[in-house]
Amino acid sequence: MKRITSRTTEITIERRRSLVTRRTTKRRLSYCPICAREGEFVTPEEAAARASVTLRTIYRWLEDGKLHFIEQPGSELVICSESLA
């Protein structure tokens, strides 16, 4: 009489997500009228990476008034990094 054995193999896959940011431009220092002091300003993309949220969340926070921002000449929007904290 033949004996049949079955084997089960369990495979576990672990994934880790890493985000590396590098400063490719000079620091943008400007005066924030809401903080009433000079501070660093970042682009919406940089703000999203720093806060670990999506770009859409950053724009939602801007619309809700949760973040301080100014529009630079040439219509570039920059966000006060102090308001991200």
Secondary structure in CASP SS format (residue, H / E / C, confidence):
PFRMAT SS
TARGET T0000
AUTHOR 0000-0000-0000
METHOD secondary structure of the structure
MODEL  1
M C 1.00
K C 1.00
R C 1.00
I C 1.00
T C 1.00
S C 1.00
R C 1.00
T C 1.00
T C 1.00
E C 1.00
I C 1.00
T C 1.00
I C 1.00
E C 1.00
R C 1.00
R C 1.00
R C 1.00
S C 1.00
L C 1.00
V C 1.00
T C 1.00
R C 1.00
R C 1.00
T C 1.00
T C 1.00
K C 1.00
R C 1.00
R E 1.00
L E 1.00
S E 1.00
Y E 1.00
C E 1.00
P C 1.00
I C 1.00
C C 1.00
A C 1.00
R E 1.00
E E 1.00
G E 1.00
E E 1.00
F E 1.00
V E 1.00
T C 1.00
P H 1.00
E H 1.00
E H 1.00
A H 1.00
A H 1.00
A H 1.00
R H 1.00
A H 1.00
S C 1.00
V C 1.00
T C 1.00
L H 1.00
R H 1.00
T H 1.00
I H 1.00
Y H 1.00
R H 1.00
W H 1.00
L H 1.00
E H 1.00
D H 1.00
G C 1.00
K C 1.00
L C 1.00
H C 1.00
F E 1.00
I E 1.00
E E 1.00
Q E 1.00
P C 1.00
G C 1.00
S C 1.00
E E 1.00
L E 1.00
V E 1.00
I E 1.00
C E 1.00
S H 1.00
E H 1.00
S H 1.00
L H 1.00
A C 1.00
END
